[in-house]
Amino acid sequence: MRRVMTMATLESLKRALWQKADDMATAGEQRLSDAQYSAGFDILIHGPGWTTYDNSIILQLQEQLSPLFDSRRHISVLEIGPGPESILGSLPLEWRDRVETYTAFEPNDLFATKLLDSLDNRRPWTRLRYLKSPPDIRRTPFVLDNNILSGASDCCGKYDTIFLCHSMYGMKPKNKFIEQVIKLLAEGGIAVVFHRHGALDLDGLKYHRMNSFPTGVVSVLDEDDALDRFTASIVGCTMQDADLDKAMRIEWRKACRSLARREDSEPGQLLFSATNVMMTFTALTLSLLELNALVPFVNEDCFKTIKSHEARFHHPASIVKPTEVQQIQECVHWALNHGLGLTVVGGGHSGHCLWPDVVAIDMSAFRQVHILKSQDEDPLVVAEAGCNTGEIIRETMKTGLTVPLGARPSVGAGSWLQGGIGHLARLHGLACDSIVGAVIVSVKSGHVLYAGNVPSEYRPAGAIRPENEDDLLWAIKGAGTNFGIIVSVTFKAYTAPRFSVRNWVLPMSDDIDTRLKLKEFYDRIAKQLPKNTSTDAYLFWDLDKLHLGVTMFEASSPGSSLATMVSTAVNEILGLEIDSKAVNCVELFETDMYMSKLHGGHGGGKTSSFKRCVFLKNIGEDSVANLMISAVKNRPTPLCYLHLLQGGGAVADVAADATAFGSRDWDFACIITGVWPRDEDDTADSERVKLWVYKTASDLLSLGTAAYNTDLGPDPRDAVLTAKIFRGSLSRLKDLKRSLDPHIVLAYACPILEARLGPKLIFLVTGKSGVGKDHCAKVWVEMFDGYDNEFKMRAVSISDVLKRKYAAARGADLNMLLNDRAYKEQHRAALTEFFQEQVRNRPKLPEENFLNLVSEHSDADVLLITGMRDEAPLAAFSHLVPDSRLLDVRVQASEEMRRIRRGCSSREDDGDRFGDNRGSDSTTLEYRPSFVFDNNTNGVSEACRFFRELLLLFLNEDLQKLADMVPRVIDFPSPGIEFRNVLGIAKQKGGLGICISRLKAHFPGDWSDVDAIVSCEVGGFVFASPLAVEVDVPLVLIREAGKLPSPTVSVKKTSSYISSLEPNKPKEKVIEIEQNAISRDASVVVVDDVLSTGETLCAVLELLEKAGIGAENVSVMVVAEFTAHRGRQLLRERGFGKVYVQSLLVFGGP
């Protein structure tokens, strides 16, 4: 069995080294000298680990410090344990120039000397040019002493920023040191702690923000001398006795070599995982005392039995247990007042229900179940959020009812709110499909809300029905842990059935046997089952063989039974079952095979598990089967397995956009289950299992339809899966998250905001049939793959979706439709008719197809989509993927070349009914594509040139640099708005220069042919003026009425999006341009900072039109486009569709 390679962490290495020391030591240890510590420190900061630190942590540090440095002209800094160089050297020069006071505690004399030298003004990259007095470097440890900074000058002993740079290791108790640091902060100041061994146990102290970087690596040369220096620095000491020290070094080297990972790409190096954590603290850290006076706290010891092994290792700041709704409101108000987050504990299965140093709300006091029966209406069940599945089913069973919840009795509300797949899903749908109402405490305001059908007697006093009730209920049904604290849920109830449960366990002889059995099981059994019957399947290894386990659940339903054909197939394929029984809904919990039969049963509490789930279509396909077989063969521990739960039936009957749970077209949910002995929690083995789970999920997602959001949390690897969950719903969910939780109180739920909506860059390759769209896309992908870059590019055809549906409905040969041009030509008219009929029945089908395709390929960085037939595709689709840049490339060719490529004679009908037939070339289109490529020559040379000269522009690293210079400003200009300050580019060193060079390069025309650059006040002036100088083109200004000399031309302009949010700003104003500033029919480039709703740009174009400049003579270059506001669509509606518009950056909001 091949083991998945992983690395021991520095923390586990440190424990192993100390264990060796404890086993051997008979004499005392001695502290490292400054030189010894310095030698070990050099190893830690060189190599791939430092790259992660420099690239990732510093970027996050700048983001967190930005509000402080942007708001203050003078900054005082205290560094504790900075080492040989200050962290300030990694910050922008503009920020360093604001530092007027600098103090450091560095007890290592060598480090202190190097630190002082690094701050010398002759060193431009680290110098502090505007200090009011020389750096105060104190060569002593930072100790617990209220007068530690006596004698400090210039800052009154208070600092705007305090850094603890990997200096917490010898500080005990750590929480007391941080409390002392917090007291040294000036008003509004921030303390930053860097730590290399994961989150600190701070005994309840609450950090303000935490960023974890789990991918750090420390590389050590596999030589005795290097290992001796390295291990001594990790342990922090050597042995006093020389002989004992020599023997200890030998043992420590063995431990290093035993625990380290080796890579072929780094010969002679030993690799260790070094999780870096950055935590920030403010004066608010001490605010928990306020909360304690409002809501009962509980002892963390009561959570030792929590189901998730991950959560068990987290140390929340505190756990509160509200007993009434008002106390939940108090928790929310406290979090809002202090800018803090919360977690919610229901069943305790989530790995993030507890989170380090975050307040957790224990909902266990809310566990009432109320059943409402009526002769006139369907029965309802009101279940409070502290209930688990078992409690609800036991109560409903007493009245002959049930709710289609999950399969485990201990699972809590997180399951129902995020889907809920149980053995009644095929008959009644997912658990979230049965939700008809809910009571929620808003994390935006603290108000109690109710949505949907909530009986009046179960609405808390003062509860209100919100205006966005439909959106809220929609979001709760599939993503409900993200938008508020759920108090109770109203379910639609059903008559409780009895179940017939049968089990089979089949040993597989080899891979071929397994593939054949899976195919037969899928084709002849699973696909043929009625809705009241479902199957679970298991792939697991036992007794040196791969096994297939099957459990069939048949719910009693009047007049239903297995068809004879299915019964025959069951007997032929599975044989005689090993057991069978009849059970009720409560007894059903004990029938899952993995609880009692796999590896002797996983239900005894002696193991821990880690799971992720993906949805699959045809598990009988060889490609899917091969991946599953390979995953089980390469499992990291003997107990890992794959669990397949059947979908379809009622799950698929719900429209994809009816709930937030948008993934409906799957046949089986594959739960990738990593299992290890509980006594190996938090070891290299458990980490290896997690790697296997994520890798298997990623592999299966390449063939599957989506991921399942249950269990997903703040781990960056989960954000990748989240993009595969909600598909076309993700954009709407992001908007709702920003609206309903604008302060990100529920920061540790399924990472909706972090999920990428799609590839960073999407090229829509359009054009008539026969112009060579697919050929060009293939050439561009091959060229891209030939470049030395870390990005992934992929080409797909959106028309393939239609062809698959057409083939299934009309009996056409799908393979020939996809690959045989002549065969496709024969079906072209029928394909067009089929597509038009589908769109008539589902007007949003083009949008759905586009979103599904983008979601399916969200792992690609660059996506080329061919086969689109939509006019002005950027205006039609860019708002659907606001986090991706969309560009359209119009490929065109002569009619003769098209006929040759399609195999048509000159006399044959060349109607392009299935393809795009709007005009023979780009000049007759009613819109201006981003690019036009004339593909009139055979071969690839012209396509390659086009790729190099134009398409590669949008992968230039300067664009990302610009994006990083646009800061987020929360709650500006009004609460709930996340403002992107595009003008912040001009404040950054080099920012304006980069921006101007990109504007110049991204203009597709020749600047020498441009007669004037036009810009409207005031944001556009910042970029238009230096651009005009750079390209040597006259600049013409558009200003508010009354600011230009007569004669002028003027129009009315509606407020921009941001201005419209300011209550005292006028909603309309007049703008004007000098009448003779530009000659009629001149070539004009409009430059602006932002394109959002398009109101400003439309007014500018209307003004130019009045001045005699037609739309066909105008191009627009903007720095940042906010596609969610559909500015391009407004341009088309106002008659400016032919205006060329190009933007450097794309953002999703505000």
N, C-alpha and C positions, 0 to 999 in steps of 0.2 A: 504494500500500500504506500503510495507516494504521499509524503507530507507536504502541506502548503508551507513554504518558507516564511519565517517571520523573524523578528529580532527581539531579544531580551531588552527590557527598558533599563535605563541607568539606575532606576530605583531598585529593580530586582537584582541587578548586578551589585549594587551597594549592600543589599541584604546578604547576598551570597558571600561577599568579601568579609563582612562583619562576622558572619557565621564561622568562616575559616579562622578569623582572629579569635573569636570566643573559644573555639575548639583547641587552639594552640597556646594562647597567651598565658604565660605564668609570670610575666613581668609587665610593668606599666608601659603605656604608650607615650610617645612624645609628639608634640605638635609639629607640623611642618614648618620649616623655615620659610621666609619670604621667597627665597630663590626656588625652593622645592614647589611651593604652591604656584609660583609664576610659571614654572615649567609645565605643570599639569594643566594650568589654565590655557596655555598656548594650544594644547591639543584640542580642548573643547571648542575653541573659537575658530579653528581652521578646518575646512572641509565642507561637506554638504549640509551639515547641521547649521553652520553659520549662514549659509546661503538662505535657508528657510527663515532664520532669525532676521536676516537683513531684509529679505524681500517681503515677507509676510507680516511679521510683528511690527516692523517699523511703519508700514503702511497703515496698520490698524492704530498704532500709537498716534500717528499724525491726524487720523480721523477723529480720535477721541480728544486730542489736545486742541484741535482747530478752534472750537468755540472760545476756549480760554485765550489763546494767543491772538485770535482775530479781534477780541473785544478789549484787549489791554495794550497800552503803549509801552509799559514798563513791567518786566517780569523778574521775580526773584526765584532762584532755584536752589534746592538742597538735594544733593545726591548722597546716598548711603551705600557704600561699597561699590563705587563705579568701576573699579579696576584700573587698568592703565590708560583708558580713554573714556571720555564723557559720552553718554548717550546723546548729548546735544549735538555731537558731530554728525548724527544721522538726520537731524532736522533741517528744514529749509533755512537758508542764510537769513532770510527776512525775519524769521522767528528768533534766531540767535542774536540778531542785532537788537532785539528788544530786551535781552537779558542784561539787567543792570547789577544784580547781586548774585554771586555764586559761592556756595559753601559746599564742602564735601567732607565726609568721614571716610577715610581710606587707611586702615591700620597697616596694610602691607607697604613697607617703606619703598620697595622697588616700584610698586604700582603708583604710589603717591608721587614719586619723582617723575615717572613717565606721564602721569596725568597733568602735572603742572607744566611739563614741557609741551604736551599736546595742546594746551590752551594758549600757548604763546602766539602773539599776533602775527608772527611770521609764518604761521601755518594756516593758510586760508580756509581749509575745509573744516577746521574745528574751532577756530579762534572766536573769542567773544570780544568784539571790537568796542563795545560801548559800556563796559563795566565801569561803575562809578569808583570802584576800588579794586585792588588786585584780588584774584581768586583766594578764598579762605580755605586752604586744604588742611584739614585736621587729621593728623596721623595717629588717630586713636579710634577704638571701636565706638560704635553708637550704642549707648547703654540706656537702661531705664533710669532716667533722672530728669525730674521736671526742670532742672537748671542746665540741661545738657548744652544749651546754646547761649549760656551766659557769655557776654562779651561780643555777641554778634552785633554787627553794625548795619546801618542802612535799612534793615527790613524789620526792625523791632522784634526779631525772633520769630517772625511769621513768613511763610513762603507761599508763593502762588502755585508752585509745582514742586513735589518731592518725589524723587525716584529711589526705589530700593532695587538695585540692579543685581539680582541673584545673590543677595546678601542676607536672606532669611534663614539660611541653613543652620547657623549656630545660635539663632535667637530663640530663646524659650522663656516664657510662653509667647508664642508668636502673636496672639491676639493682643497682648498687652503692649508689645512693641508698636503694632499698627495703631492702637488707640493713642499712644503717645505721638506718633507721626501725625495722626488726624488733628490732634490738638495744636500742632505746629503749622497747620494750614491757615493761610489768610482767607478772608471771606470769599466764597466761591472758588477756592483753590481745589486742586486735585492731586492725590497721591497715586503713584503707579508702582505696582509690584511686579517684578519679573521673576518667574520661578521655573526651574527646569524639570521638575518631577511631578507635574500635574497640579491639580488644585490643592491649596493649603487647607488644613483643618484649623479653622479660626475660632472654634468654640462659639459659634453663633454670630460673630461679626459679619455684617452684610456688605459685600462689595457693591460698587455702583455698576460696573460692567466687567465681564470676563470674556476674554478671547482665548480659545484653546487652539493650539497648532500641533496636532498629533503626528505629523509626518516628519518631524525633525529627526536627523540622524547625526550621530557622532562617529567619526571614522578614526581608528587608531592603527598605527603601523604595527604589524605583527612582528615586533622585535622586542627582546627582553628589556632593553633600556627604556624604550618608549612605553611599554606596558607597566614598568615599575613607576615611572613618573605619573602615568595616568591613574593607576589604582591608588597610589598614595593620595592623589588629589581628590579622588572619589570618596575615600574613607576619611581623609583629613588628618592622618597621622601615620607615623611609622613606629616600629618597636624600639625600645631603648636598648635591649640586648642585641648585639650585632649578629650573633649566630641565629637567634630567634627571628630577627628581622630578615636575614637571608632566607631562612626556611619559609617564612611567611610570604616573601616575594614569589617564591617558586609556586606556592599554593595559589596565590592570587593570579599569577599568569595562567595556571591551569583553568581557574574559574573563568577568566576572560575568554580563553580560547574555546572553552566548552559552551559558553552561553552565547557567544557572538555569532553573527551571521556573516557569511562570505559571499561575495558577488564576483562573477567572472570579469565584470567590467571594472572592478577595483582590486586587482590582484595584490596580495600581500597586506590587505587591510582587514581589520575586524570592525564590524558595524554594530552599533547599538542604537536602539530607539530612544529619542530624547524629546518627550512631549514638553513643549514650551507653553507656558501659561502667562498671560498678562492680565492683571486685575487692577482696577482703579477704585479708589476710595474717596469719599467726600465726607463732609461733616454729617451727612445724612446717615452714615453708617451707625451712628449712635441713636438713631430714631426708633429702634425697635422697642425702646422703653414705652413710647407712646402707644404702640399697638398692644402691648401687654396689658395696658390699663383698660382696653376696650374689648378684647376677645380672649377667651381662655386659651392658654398654651397647653400643649401636651408634651410628655416626655418622649424623646426620640426613641427610647428603648422599646416603645410599643410597636415600632415598625420593623423589628427584627424579623418578623414573619412575613414581611412584604414579599410579593411573588417575584418581582424583578430583581435579579442579582445585581444589575447595574445600579438600580435605585438604592439597594441596600448599602452600597459603598459610597453613596453621596451623603454629604452632611449639610442639611438645610440650615439656613440661618435660624429658623424656628418652625415649629409646626403648630398651627392654630386650629382649634376645633370649634367653629361656630355652632351654636345650638338653635339659632333663629336667623331668619333672613336678614334682619337688620345688622347682625354681626358680620355677615358676608359683605354687606354694603360698607361697613366700617373698614374692612380689609381693603376693599377697592379704593375707598377715599384715601386711606393711608398710603397705598401704593401710588396713587395719582399725585398726592401732595408732595411725595418725596422722589418721584420719578423712578420708581422701582418696579420690578416684575413679581409675578406670583406663579406658583404651580398649584394644581388641583389633584388631590388624591381620591380616587374612587375605589376601584378594585385592586389597585396596586400592581398591575401587570406592566405598566408602562415604565420604560427605563428612565424617563424624565419626569415622573410624577414627584420625585424628590430631586432637587438640583442643588449643587454646592452653594451654600450661603444665600439661598433664596427662600423666602417665606412660602411654606406649603400650607394649603387649606385642606384640612381633613374633613371630608363631607360625610363621615360615617354617622353623624347624628341625624342625617336626612335619609331615612331608609324605610319610609312608609310606602305601602302599596295599596291603592284604592281601586276598587272594581265597580264600574257603573254599568248596570244592565237596564235595558229599556225595551218595551215591546215595540216601540215605534222607531228606534234608532239602533244602529250597530253598537255592540258593547265596546266600552272603552276601559283602558287601564291607565291610571295616573301613577307613575313610579317616580319616587324621589331619587336624586342623583347619587345618594349613598348606597342604594341597593345594588346587589349583584344579580347576575342572571338567575342563579339558583333560587334566590329569595322571590324573585318575580314569578318564576314558573311554579314554585310550590304554592304561592298564594292564588295564582289564577287557576291552578288545577283543582283547587277546592270548589270552584264554581263551574268546572267543566270547560274552562277557557284556556287559551295559551296565546303567547306572542312569539313570532318567529325571531328569536334572539340567537346568539352564538351557541357554540357547542360545549363550552366550559362553564360550570356553575359559579366559579369565583370571579369571572370577568365582570368588570363594572361598566359604568356609563360610557367610557371612552370607546368601547366596542360598538354600542348602538349608534353613537353619534358619528362614527366614521365608516359605517357600513354594517357590519354584523352579519357574518356568513354562518348559517346553521343548517341543520338537516331539513328544515322546512322552507329553505330559500327558493327551491324550484317550484314549490306550491304557492307560497305567499309572498315571496320577495325577500329582500334584505331587511334587517332590523330597522334601518333608517327609513325604508319605504313605508313602514307602518307608523312612523311618527306623524301625528296630525296636529300637535301643539306642544308648546314648551313655555316654561317660566325661566327667565334669565335675569341675572344681575349684570347690567351693562358695565363693561370695563372702560367705557368712555366717560360716563357720568356718575356711575354708582346707582342709577335709578333701577327699579325693578320693572321689567318688561314682560309682557306675555304676547305670544304670537300663535296664530292658528286656533284650534279648538281646545280651549282650556276651560273646563266647567267652572262656573263662577265661584263655587265653594272652595276651589283649590287655587284661586288667585290670591296672592298675598295682599294685604291691605296697602292701598296706594299704588298697586301695579297699573301700568299704563300700556296701551297698545301703540307701538311706534308707527310712524308714517311709513317706514321701510319694512313693514311686517312681512310682506311676501319675500323680500330678499333675505331677511333674517331667517325665516323658516326654511327657505331653499338652502341656505348655507348650512344650517344645523343638520340637515339631512345628508350627511356625508362628510362634513368638515366641522362638526359642531364643537370641537374642543378649542377652536381658535377665536371665537367671536364674543364670548361672554362666559360667565360662570353659570352653568346650568343648575337650576334648583330642582326642576322636575320636568318630566316628559309625559305627554299623553300619547298612548299607543292605540291603534285600532287592534281589537282582539278577535280571535278566531276560535271555533270549536276545537277543543283539544282532541287530537287523534290518538290512537294506539299505533305502535310501530312493530313491524316484523324486522328483525335484524339478523343478517346472516354474514358469516366471515369465511374467507378463503385465504390461505397462505401458500404460495406456489414458489418453490425453489427454481431458479433459472439456470439452465445448463451453460449458456454463453450469451454474448451480446446479441447475436442473431436471434436466439430464442426470445430474449427480452423484447427486442424491437417487434417481432412478430406478435408476441402476446399483447403488448401495448396497443398495437394497431387493431387487432381483433377485439380487444376489450373496448376500444374507443368506437370503432365502426359498427360493431354488431351488438354491443350492449349499451354503452353510455348514450350514444346518439339516439337510440330507439326507446329509451325509457320514458314513461309518462311523467307528468309533472309531480305526481305524488310519490315518486321514487327517485332516490339519489344514491350515488355511490361515492365512497372515499377510496382512494388507492394509495399505497405506500410503496416506495422503493427503499429498501434497506439491506444492509449486509449482515449476515448471521451465519455462523457455522461454515465460514470460508466460502460462502456463496451469496450472490445477489438474489434477493427475494422480492416477489411482488405480492403485496397484501391487498385484499379487497374487502370492503364492508359495504353491504347493500342495506339501505334503510327504506322501507316501504311503509308510508303512512296510510292508515286505513282511510278510505274515501269511498262513499257510496257508489257502487257500480263500477269501481276501478279494480283492475288486476293486471298483472304482467301478461302481455300478449304472448301467445304460444310461441311465436317466432323468437321473442326475446328469451323466454324460458328455455327454449332449445339451445340458443346460443350460450346462455349461462352454463348449462350442463356440459356443452361441448368444450367450451373454452376454459372454464374455471373448475369444472368437475364437482365433486361432492363437497359441500361446505364442511368446515371443521366444527362448527357449532351454529346454532340459531336459537333465538329466543323472541318472545313477545314482551314488550315493555311499554310503560306509559311515558309521558314527557319528562318526568323527574328521573325515572330509572334510565332514560336514554343517555343521561350524562355519563354513566359508567360503561357505556358500550364502545367508546372510541378505542380502536385497536392499539394506538400507541400508549394508552394508559394501562393496558393489561397484558398485551401480547408481545409487543416489540421489545426485544432484548430483556425479556422477563418483566416488562412493564416500567414506564417512566413516571408512574404516579406516586412513588413512595417518598418523594421529597429528598432523595439522595443525590439528585443531579440538578445542574443549572442549565439553562438553555438560552439561546439567542436566535431570534427568528426575523426573517424578512419574507414578504410574500409578493409574488408576481402572478399576473393572469395570463393564461395560455389558451390558444385556440386548439388546434388539432394535436393532441399529445401522441397520436399515432404516426405523425410524420417522422421520417427517419432523422431529420435534423434536430427536432425537439427531443426525441428519444435518446439520440446519441449524447446530447448535452447532459441530460438527466443521468444516464448511465455513467458517464465520465465523472460527474460530480460526486456520485455515491462512491465510485471506486477510489476517488482521490480525497475522500473525507479525512479531516485531520484527526478525528477520534473515532473509535469503533461505534459510538452511539449516535452519530449524526445520520439523518435520514431526510427524505422528501415526502411530504404529505400532500396529496392532491384531493381537493374538495370540489365536487361537481357544481357547476353553475348552469346557466341557461334557464329555460322555463320562465317563471315569473320574473326572474332577475332581468332577463333580456326584454321582457314585455314593457318595461318602463323606458320612456324616451331618455336619450342620453342627457338632454338639457333640463329634464324635469326636476332633478336634484343635483346637489353638488357632487354626488357620487356619479361621475359621468361615464365610467367604464362599464359597459353593459354587454359588449360583444365577445365575451370569453366563455370558454367551455369548462375550464378547470382553474381553480386557484391553487398555485403551487407554493406551499409553505416550506421554505428552506430552513430546516431545523438543525441548528448546531447544538450539540449536547456534550457536557463534560461532567465529571464528578464534582460535587459541590465543594469538596475540600481543595479543588484547584481553581476556585474563583480568583480573579485578578492575578493570574499567572500568565506566563508566555503561552501555555496551552489554550487558555480561554481566549487570548488575543488571536491566536492562530485560527481558532474556530470562527471568530468574527470575520476575519479576512476571507475565510472560505465561504461564509454566508454571503458577504457582499460580492465576491467574485462570481459566485454561482448566480446570484440575482442579476448581475450585470450581463452575464453570458445569456441567461434565459430571456432577459428583456430584449436582446437583439432579435429574438424570434417571437416574443410574446406581444401582448397588446398594451399592458399597463402594469403599474405596481399598486400595491394596497397600502393605504396610508396608516393603518393601525401599526403602532410601535415606532413610527418614525418621529425623530426629534431633532435636537440641535446639531447632531453630528454632521459635518460637512458632506459626508458620503450620502446622508439621507436626502439632502437637497437635490442631488442628482436623481434619486428615485422619485421625489415629489413631482418633478417635472413630468414624470411618466404616469402620474396618478389621475389628475383631474382633466387632462387633455384639453378640450375646448372650454372647460370651465375655469381654467387657471387664471386667465386675465380678469374675469369677473370676481373671482375669489380674492385676488390681490387688491382690487379696488375696495371690496367690502372689508378686508382686513384693515386697510388704511383708514376706512371710514368708521368702522365699529370698534377698532382697537388702535386708535391713532398714536397712542403712547406706548404701544407694544408691551402692555402689561402681561399678556399671555405670550411671553417670548420663547417658551420652551416646548410649545406644541408642535404639531407637524409644520415644518418650515415652509410655509406658503410663500412668504415674501422672498426667501432666499432661492426658491426654485427658479430655474431659468425657463422662461416661456418657450424658448426654442433656440436654434443656433444664433450665434452672435451676428452672423451675416447671411442673408438669404438673397440669392439671385433668382429672379423669375425670368426664365428664358422663354420668350414668347415669339410668335411668328406663324406664318401660314404653313400648311402641310407641305413638306418637301423642301423647305429652306435649309434643313440640316440642324435643327435645334438639338436633338439628342446627340448627334455627332459632335457638335461644338461642346456640349456639356461634358461629353466623355473626354475630349481633348483637354479641356481646361482642368478636369480632375486629375488626369495623368500628369499634366504640367505641374500642378500644385503639389502632387505627391513627390515630384522630383526635386522640389525645393527642400532645403534643410530647415524645417520648421516644426513646431510642436502642435500645429493645428491639424484637425481632421476635416477633410472635404468629402462631400458625397453628392452624387447626382441621382435624382429620382424623378419619375413621371407621375404627375397627378392623374393623368388619364388612365393609368393602370388600374386605379380604384374602380372607375367606371367599367372598364373592360372585364374585370372580375365579376362585377354584379351582372353585367349583360350576359356573360357566358353562363352564369348560374341560372339566369332567368330564361334565356333563349336556347340553351343547349349548344352554344358555339364552343369551339375548341379554344380554350384559354391560351394554351401554349402558342398556338399559331396566331392568335390575336396579338399576343405580346411580341412575337418574334418574326412573323412572316408578313412583309409589307403588302404583297399581293392579296393575301387572305384578308388583311385588315381593310384594304380598299374595297373589297367585295361587301363588307359589312358596314362601310362608313355611313351610309344613309340611315341604316337601321340603328347604328350606335347613336347618331345625332337625335333621332326620334326618341330613342329610349331615354337619353339624357334629358331632353326637353320635357318629357313626361314626368320624370322624377322631380325636376325643378318645379314644375307646376304643382305637384303634390307637396313638395317640401321646398319652399322658396329659399330657405337658408342652406340648402344642400351644398352649394359651392363653398360657403364659409366653413361648414362642418368638415367637408373633405380637406380643405386647406389646413384647418387647425389640427385635424387628426394626423395628417401627413407630417406637419411640423413637430407635433408632439412625439410621433413615432421615431423621429430622427433628431430629437433634441440633444443627443449625445454628440452630434456633429457640430463643429465650430462654424463651418461654412456649408450651406446647403444650396444646391442648384436644383430648381424645380422646373421641369418642362411640362408641356401638355396643357398649359392654362389657356383658356379662351375668353378671359374676362377683359372687358375694356377698362383701361386705366387701372391696372391691378394694384398700384401703390395706393391710390385713393380708396380702393375697395377693401384692401386687406391689411394695410400697415397698422391700423388701430387694433387689430386682433392680436398682434404680437408686439406690443409696445416696447419690449426690452430687446427686440432684434432690429437690426437695420435691414430694410427691404430695398432692393434695387431691381429694376427691370431692364433686361437686355433684349432688345428687339432684333432678331435675326431676319434678314431679308435676302432674297435672291431673285434673279430675273425669272419671268414666267417660263422661258425655255429651259433654264436650269432646273426649275422645280419639276417640270414634266419629265425630264430625263431621270431625275432622282426617284420619282414616283413610278417610273416605268410606264408612263402614259404617252401615247402618240399625240401629234399636234391636233388630230381630229377628235380625240376623245374629250368627253366632258371634263372640264377642269374645275368643276364646282367644288369648293372646299367646305362642304356643309358641316363636316365634323371638326375641321380645323378652324383656325382664325382667318376669316375672309374679309376683314375690314381694311380695305385699301391695298393697293399693290405695294406700297412702300410707306416709310414713316412720315413722308410729307403729307399724306392724305389722312392721317389719323387725327382723331379729335383730342388727342393728348400727346404730350412729349415724353417719350420713354427716357430712362436714365442714360442709356447708351443704345446706339444702333450699330450693328455689325453687318456689313455687306459680305455675304458668303457666296460669292459668285465663282470662286475658283476651287478646283479640287485640291486635295492635300490638306495639310495642317499648318502650313507656315503662317498664313494670315491670321488664323485663329490663335496661334501661339503669340504672334505680335500683339494682337488685341488684348490678350490676357496680360502680357507683361506691361503694356503701356497704360492700361486703364483699370482692369479689375484688381490688380495688385495694389493700386492706390489705397484701397479700403482696408488693407491689412497692414498698413504702415503703423509702426509702433508709436509714432507721434500722436495718433488719434487717441490711443489709450492714455498717453500722458496728459492730453487735453482733458479727457473725461475725468481723470483723477484731480484735475485742478478746479472742478466745478463742485463746490461743497454743498451738502444738504443743510438746509436751515429748517428746523422743525417749528410748526405752529406760526409760520409767517406766510402771508400777512394776516392770517386769521387762524384760530385754533383748528387743528385737524389737517392743515395743509403742510406738505413737505415741499419746501421751495428749493429749487435748484438755481444757485446764483451763478449764472453764466458769466457775468462780468467779473467774477472772481478770477478768471483766467488772467486778466490784465494785472492782477495783484501779485501773481506768481512770477518769480524770476524766470525769464525766458518764455513765459506763457504767451505773451502777445506775438513774439517772433515766430513761435511754432504755429500759432493760429493763422497768421498771415501767410506763412509759407504753404500751409495746407489749403487755404482758400485759393491761393494762386494756382497750386498744382491741380486741384480738383475741378477747376473750371474746364469744361470739355472743349471750349472753343479757343480761339486765338485772341489774346488780350490786345494785340495790335489792331484788331478789328472792332474793338469796343470804343464807343464814342464818349460814354460817361458812366460813372458809378453813382448811383443814387442811394441815399440812405435817409431814414426817418428818425427823428430824435426819439429817445436819447441814446438807447443802448446800441443802436447800429453805428452811431458815430465813432464809438470806441474802436471798432474793427474796420470800418470803411475808410477812415482817414489814413491810417498807415498802409492799408492795401492800395489805395489810390496812389500814394507815393511810390510804393514798390513796383507797381505795374505801369506807372507814368500815364495815368488816365485822369481826366478832370473829375472832381467830386462835386455833385450837386446835392444840396441839402433840402429835405422836406421838414418844415417846422410848423408849430402851432400858429394859427391865424394871428396876424399882427406883428410877427417877428421878422418878416421879410419885406423889402421895399416893393412898392407897386411898380408895374402891374403883376398880379399873381393869378394863378389858377388854384381853386380850392375845392375840397369835398368834405363831407361829414365822415367822421370815423367813430365807430363804436368802440367802447373800452376794450382793452386786451383782457385776457383771462385773469391775470393777476390783479390788474387795476380794478376789475369788476368786483373783486372780493373785498376791496376797501370801502367801507360804508360812506365815507364823506367825499369820495371821488366822483366827479360827474360821469354819467354813463355815456356821454357823447361829446365830442369836440370837433373842431374844424382844423384840418391841416391844409397846407398850401405849398406851392412851388413857384419860383419865379417863371413868368410866362415865357420868356425867350431864353431860358437857361439851356434848353436842349432843342436842337433842330428837329423838325418833324421826321418821323420814320428813322430816327437814329437808333443805333444798337446800344442797349442799356443793360447794365448789370445792377440789380438791386441787392444791397448787402444789409443784413439785419442780424441781430443777436439771436432772435428766437422766432420759430414758427410754432404756434400753438393752435388756437382756434382758427387762425387765418383772417380774423377781422382786420387787423392792421395791414396785412399784406394786400388784402382785397382793396382796401381804401387807397393804398399806394398805387396799385395797378389801375384803379379807376381814375386816379389823379393823372397818371401818365397817359392814359387813354384820352383824357380831356386835353392833354397837352400835345396830342398828335402822335403818341408812341403806341403802336399796336402791340397786342399781346405776343404776336409771333416774333417781335423784335426784342423781347424782354427775357432775360434770364435772372434767376434769383439764387443767391448764395446766402445761406444762413449758418450760423455757428452750431446751434442746437435745435433739434426738432422734437416736439412732444407729441408723438403720433396718436396717443390716446384721445386727443381732442379733435382729430380728423380735419386738420387745416386744409389738406389737399382736396378733400371732398368738397369743402366750402368753395374753394377756388373753381372747381368744376361747375358747381351749382350757380356760381355768379358769372360764368362764361369765360373763365380764365384757364381752362383746362390745357390750352396749348402753351402755357408759360412753362419754361424749363425751371424746375426747382431742385436744388441740391443742398444737402446739409452735411456738416462734418460729423456731428454727434447726434445720437438718438437716445432719448430718455423716456421712461414710461409715464412720468407725471411731472409736475403736479397736474 
